[in-house]
Amino acid sequence: MALIPKKENKNIEFKEKLSPEIHLKEGKRQHLASQMKYLLEIGNGKAIYIIGVDDCGQTKGLSEVDFEETVNVLRVVAKDNDAEIEKIEKFTENGHLIGRILISKNMKKSLKHIIVATAGHVGHGKSTLIGTLVTGKRDANGKAWLYLNVLPHEIERGLSADLHHTLFGFKGNQVLHLENPLSKKDRAKLIEKADKIISFVDTVGHEPWLRTTIRGLLGHEIDYGLLVVAADDGVTHITKEHLGLLLAMSLPIIVVITKIDKMGQKRIAEVESEVENLIKNVGRVPFLIKSENDLNVIIDKMEVIVPIIKTSAATLDGYDLLNKLLYLLPERTKNLNMPFLMYIDRTYNVPGVGTVVSGAIKQGKLKAGKELLLGPDKLGKFVKVKATSIEMHYHRLEEANAGLIVGIAVRGVKHDAISRGMILCDEQLKPKAVSAFEAEIFVLNHPTRIASGYEPVFHANTIAQSVKFELIDKTYLKSGEEGKVKITFRYKPEFIREGEKFIFREGKTKGIGTVTKILKYA
């Protein structure tokens, strides 16, 4: 009898017999629940019970009645651990029953998940705001940003140099904070408890790292933009530029004015006015949030209305309103019924696991164990791989849906053969790598003019590659003008589709566009 599969021994428990009269009494039930919780944790959400066998592994066997009673006790204890019996296997020996019971952690099909990206000028308090939000702790010594900036040069300079991810959540309307945002265990536990998760993508405010900011905004399935403006500095050219990026993505936007404890009422009022004028100038309606009633007024109108909340990380002023706004934010529509697709943002080589790729799921669903395609490589080819496991903030998932930021362990490809901008997708998608396409573009700003032969960097999803422009309907384009262009990737083909939005940049030049027609496949 193959009661214990190969390599399975840590998350297995032998039980000779369990009865409701004895084992569902408070003390015994609590002991069984604690034991099962441990087995589920070390078994990555799976626990195996061998029943009808004693602690020494000796077969005792059970009658039909005892077998059912033992299974029912395990079913009750599993429910205490937000788990359920997935599989029951019966074996007969000498006229008695032995069983192998597989218990699995419940997947939260109704878990709501929203991704919020920060934007704003360097030093305006983006990382401090998020660090304070997710811990719920007052930032008395100005160190909350350390919860997100973990690279040595970031700590030394106090500036974010890469994208950082963290989260907090809600159970009902109760806020669930992280005791330590850097703890993998704390993050996993929060996801286990929550019925709504807010994931934050903390972008970079320093101008030289605009490429990283664009990657953060385009490379994740962002639901809302959170624009941070400091009460001391006010609106800057970076504030305007980042707002332009959020608008180019057609995102609902929240504005948070930080550091109000450091400035007088006159200066705060000036910055409020600057922010309101900026929002009006881009065609949206500013709304200063003063009470919870204000939130109820604007929450279903955020495609047009931009809520403004004033905060202080030092005193926690405004954080209660911000928490309530985040709790009320509705999920945006996800493409769940389309074939699975994820653009790869990062790759890791994890000891004991192997190659792991991370990114935001763009569409569809993925179950662990599924065979997928990965690519394109430099020749435009895709290879078959297997998704062996899925994690979200270190919490193991059996299934992941569009919008989630996940890490996926893949088998069948070497770590160094994967690069940012590649995709992981269902074979049903039938992906083809693209070498050239036609697009409608709009030039946001350019010091002179754009002509055929122009070579900016193209950004879409996690793709960032130099391209060559060939103007189709005009001789040249200036700031504020739009036109039709042929765009060719310079180094390797990429996976893009008609309707895809993108950003292009080169020096002080920036523009946005939409792919209208695929011209050449690799």
HELIX and SHEET records of a PDB file:
HELIX    1   1 PRO A   20  HIS A   23  1                                   4    
HELIX    2   2 GLU A   26  ILE A   42  1                                  17    
HELIX    3   3 GLU A   64  ASP A   80  1                                  17    
HELIX    4   4 LYS A  126  THR A  135  1                                  10    
HELIX    5   5 ALA A  144  TYR A  147  5                                   4    
HELIX    6   6 PRO A  152  ARG A  157  1                                   6    
HELIX    7   7 LYS A  184  LYS A  193  1                                  10    
HELIX    8   8 GLU A  207  TRP A  209  5                                   3    
HELIX    9   9 LEU A  210  LEU A  218  1                                   9    
HELIX   10  10 HIS A  237  ALA A  248  1                                  12    
HELIX   11  11 ILE A  260  LYS A  262  5                                   3    
HELIX   12  12 GLN A  265  ASN A  281  1                                  17    
HELIX   13  13 GLU A  292  ILE A  298  1                                   7    
HELIX   14  14 TYR A  319  LEU A  328  1                                  10    
HELIX   15  15 HIS A  415  ALA A  417  5                                   3    
HELIX   16  16 GLU A  427  LEU A  429  5                                   3    
SHEET    1   A 4 ILE A  12  LYS A  15  0                                        
SHEET    2   A 4 LYS A  46  ILE A  51  1                                        
SHEET    3   A 4 HIS A  96  LYS A 105 -1                                        
SHEET    4   A 4 ALA A  83  GLU A  93 -1                                        
SHEET    1   B 8 GLN A 174  LEU A 176  0                                        
SHEET    2   B 8 HIS A 164  LYS A 171 -1                                        
SHEET    3   B 8 LYS A 196  ASP A 202 -1                                        
SHEET    4   B 8 LYS A 112  GLY A 120  1                                        
SHEET    5   B 8 TYR A 224  ALA A 230  1                                        
SHEET    6   B 8 ILE A 253  THR A 258  1                                        
SHEET    7   B 8 ILE A 305  LYS A 310  1                                        
SHEET    8   B 8 VAL A 285  LEU A 288  1                                        
SHEET    1   C 7 ARG A 346  VAL A 350  0                                        
SHEET    2   C 7 GLY A 354  GLN A 363 -1                                        
SHEET    3   C 7 LEU A 341  TYR A 343 -1                                        
SHEET    4   C 7 ILE A 423  CYS A 425 -1                                        
SHEET    5   C 7 GLU A 371  GLY A 375 -1                                        
SHEET    6   C 7 VAL A 383  MET A 392 -1                                        
SHEET    7   C 7 HIS A 395  LEU A 397 -1                                        
SHEET    1   D 3 ARG A 346  VAL A 350  0                                        
SHEET    2   D 3 GLY A 354  GLN A 363 -1                                        
SHEET    3   D 3 ILE A 405  ARG A 411 -1                                        
SHEET    1   E 2 LYS A 365  LYS A 367  0                                        
SHEET    2   E 2 GLU A 399  ASN A 401 -1                                        
SHEET    1   F 7 VAL A 434  ASN A 445  0                                        
SHEET    2   F 7 GLU A 482  PHE A 489 -1                                        
SHEET    3   F 7 ILE A 463  LEU A 471 -1                                        
SHEET    4   F 7 VAL A 457  ALA A 460 -1                                        
SHEET    5   F 7 LYS A 501  GLU A 506 -1                                        
SHEET    6   F 7 THR A 509  TYR A 521 -1                                        
SHEET    7   F 7 VAL A 434  ASN A 445 -1                                        
SHEET    1   G 2 ILE A 450  ALA A 451  0                                        
SHEET    2   G 2 TYR A 476  LEU A 477 -1                                        
END                                                                             
